[in-house]
Amino acid sequence: MKRILVTPRSATRSGHPSLQRLKDAGYELVLSKPGSLPTEGELIELVQGCVGYLAGVEPVSSAVLEQAKDLRVISRNGTGADAIDMAAAERLGIRVLRAEGANARGVAELTLAFILALARSIPATDRSLKSGKWERHPAIELEGKTLGLVGCGKIGRLVTGFATAFGMRILAYDPQPNWEDAPRSFRYATLPEVYRESDFLSLHCPPPPGRKSLLDSDSLTSLRKGVRLINTARAGLIDADALLDALASGHVAGVALDVFEEEPPTDRRLLEHPLVIATPHIGAFTPESVDRAMYQAVDNLLEALARP
């Protein structure tokens, strides 16, 4: 029986109805450790004899792919594939497919929640009140504020719709600006203009080539003073040391993070900072997003494996 490796944490923890389609098609499922990201060593062991790989967010190195002698297709249950060594996959003839847009609404709604939480200092006031204090932290309203987006695919466009309903102005940088029917509150801009004009800045893009941070000490300094940052995309987009310095100086007023270099994080400096809101990579962790991503990833896998 041909084998398929399954590693998304939601699927290994609780299963998913879409996996039955793989079994019905005659495949044996190989599941990684329930609810956790597999290590490189675990992947090398698990992928042996697998023709397909239904992948989560775990890194897939060239070492893993080199050992996957029977592997034909990797199907991600999400949009990003930057955790996969794409050069090695191409060299080895392994197709990499993505469930494009499947988790967009979940991530976009979390982005809006972060914007509101940062604007009204909700986590800080909640902690304060529960500790017995009666403190009212400064807050701002969203109407008339500028939201900057770096990357404006399906997630960015959903965020634009939500922010427009609050009366925000949206500036977006995207290397392929092609939204012809965008709302009047929206316009494309250069990256320096987005940095300079944004009261809130939200990242919805892959890391730059070479793994260099998009927001390092120089680019953080170029942001509007008092900006609030949201990152639901990739941890490597922001240099952690530079961000801590920007928070200490007051140049950045608040940060909301759903992604970390290591998950769970071992470096807890940002995680425990009083001006940082942190969540454990929950952007796509809704039943609706999980269902869309899993069904699309399984469809992609079955279609690809059916080809000669």
N, C-alpha and C positions, 0 to 999 in steps of 0.2 A: 504494500500500500504506500502511495506517495505521501510525503509528510509536509506539513506547513507549520512553521514556528509562529506562535502568537505571544506578543509581549506587552501590548498596551495594559497599563495597570488596572484600568476599570474592568477590562475583559478577564484578566487573570485573577482578579479579586472576586468578582461576582458573576463571571460569565456574560454572555450576550446572545440574544436570539439569532443574530446574523451568523454566528459561528456554525449553526446547524446546517446552513447552506453549504459550507465547506465539507462537512461530514457527509451530507447527502450526495455531494459530487464525488465522493470516494476518497477523500483525503483524511489522513490521520493527523490530529492536532497535537502539537508539542507546546506546552505552556511553560513560561518561565515562572519563577517564584511568585506566588500570589501577592499582588499589590505593591511590588517593588521593582525598581529599575534593575535590569540584569547588568552585571559587570561584563567587561570584555572577555574575561576567562569563561564566564558562564555562557555567553553568546557563542563562543567558539565551540563549546561542548554541545550546546543545544541545537545549533544550526546544522550539525552533521546529518546528511541524508535528506535535508529539506529542499524541496523545489520552490517553495514559496515562503514568504516571510511577511506577516502582518505586524508592522512595527509601530512602536510608540515613540517617545521622545528620547530614548536612550541613544548615546553615541554608538555609531556603527563604524568601526575603524577599518582601515585596509587590512589589518591582521585578521579581523573577523571574516571579511569578504574573501581573503586569500584561502581560508580554510573551508569556505562554503562551496565545495566542489560541485554540488548538484543544484545550487541556487540559481534560479532564472529570474525571479521577480521579487522586489521589495515593494510592498504597498503600505504607505503611511496612513494612519487614521487621523490625519490632520493636514495642514497646508505646508508647513515648513519641512524642508529636507536637508537643512544645513548641518544637522548632526550626523549625516551619512557622508562618508568619503565618496563624493560623486565621481572624482577622477578615477578612483580604484574601481568603482562599479562600472563605469563606462569601459575601462580597459578590460575588465573581465566579462563584459557582455551581459551584465545584470541590469535589468530594467528597474527604474525607480519611479513609482507612481504616487500621486498625492490626492487626498480627498479635498480638493480645492474648494474653499468657501464653506465647508461643512460646519466649522465651528465659529463662523464669523459673528453670528448674533450673540452667542454667549460671551465672546471676548469684547464685543462692542458694548454690551450692556454692563459688563464689569468696568470697562473704561468710564462709562457715564457715572457709575457708582463711585469710582475713585475721584472723579472731578467734583462731585457733590460733597464727598467726605472731606476732600482737601479744602474746598471752599468754606465749609462750615465747621472745620476742626472736630468732626464728629468722634473719631476714636479718642482724641485727647480729652475731650469733655466727658466722654463716657467713663474713661479710666479715672478721671479726677473725681467725678461724682460718686462712683462706686468705692473710692478710697475715703469717702467721708468729707470731701471738700465741696464747696460751692463756688466754682470758678467759671466765669464766662469768657471764653477765648474770643479774640477778634475774628471776624468772619467777613466774607465778601459775597455779593450777589453776582450771578452769572450774566445777567443781561448787559450787553454792551462790551463784554470782555472778549478777548481774542483767543481762540483755540488754534494752536498750531499742530499740524499733522505731518509727520515724516513718514511717507508711504500712504497712498490713498487707493487701495484696492477695495475689496468688498467690505472689510472691517472699517476702514476709514470712511467709506461712504455711509455706512450705517451710523457711525459716530457723528458724522456731519448732520444727518437727519435729526438725531436726538438733541444735539447741541443747538441746532437751529430753533427747535421748539422752545428753548430757554432764552432765545434772543441773542445768542452768541454769534460772533463773526468768525469765520473759519478761513485760515490760510493753510495751504497744503503744498508740500514739496513732493513730487513724484518724478522719477526719471522718464516715465511714459505718461504724460498728462493727456488724458483722452476722455474726460467726463464732459460730454457736450450738453447734457440736460441737468447740470448741477444747479442747486438752488441759488438764489440771488445773494445769499449770505456767504457764499463760497467763492474763493478764487485760488488759482495756482500762484505760487510765488517762488522766488529763489530760496535756497536753503538759508543763506545769511539773513534774508528778510523775514523768513519764518522764525528764526532764532531771535531776531531783534524785536519783533512786534508781539510775540506771544505772551499772554498772561498764563496760559496753560500750554504745555507741550507734551504731546502724546506720540509714542513711537509705535509704528506698525510696519516695520520693514525688516529684512534680513540683515545680518551683520555685514559691514563693508568687506571687500576682498582683503585677504591677508589677516583677518581677525583683528584689525585695528579698531579701537573703539570709535563710534560715531561721535560721542560726547566725551572728549578728553578735557584737560585743564584749559586749553585755549578756547575750545568751542563752548564750554560751560561759562567762561568769562564773557563770551559774546552774547549770551542770553540776556533778556531783559531782567533787571534786578527785581527780585521778588517772585520770579517765575515758579510755577508748580509743575513738577514733572511726573509723567505717568509712563510706565514701561510694562506692557503686557506681551512684549514680543520676544526678545532675547536678552539675557543678562549682559552679554558681551558688548551690547550697544553703548553702555555707559561705563566709564572707568570708575571703579568703586572708590579708590583713594581720592581722585579729583572731585568726586561727588561729595565725599565727606568734608573736604576742604571748603567746597561751595556752600554746604549747609552751615559749617562753622562760621563762615564769614557773613552769612545772611543773604548772599547773592541768590541762593535757591531757598525759597520759603517752605517748601514741602515736597515730598516725594511719595509716590505710590508704586510699589513693585509687586509683580506677580511671578517674576522669574529670577532665578539665581544661578550662578556659575555651577555650584554644587547643590543638588536637591536630595535630601535636606541640607541646608547650608552649614558649613563648618566655620566660616568667617561670619560672625554674628554682629559685626559693627554696624552695618546698615539695618539689619533686622531689628536691633534693639534701640536704634536711635529714636528719640522722642518725636522727631519731625518726619519720620518715615512710617507709612502704612504698608504693611506686608501681608501677603496672602500666599498660600502654598500651591502656586500654579493651578489656580481654579478657573481660569478664563473659560476653558472649554468643558469644565466639569459640571455640566448640567445634563439631565436625562435627554433633553432634546438635541443638544450638540453631540453628545456621545452616540446617540442613535444615528443621526445623520452621518457622522464620520465613519462609524463602524459599517453601516450598510454600504456606503460609497466605497470604502476601502475593500470590502469583500467583493463587491461588484467588479472593481478594478482588477483585483487579484484573479478572480475566476475568468474574466474576459482575457487577461493576458496569458494565463496558463492554458487556455483553450487553443491558443495559437500554436502552430507547429514550431 
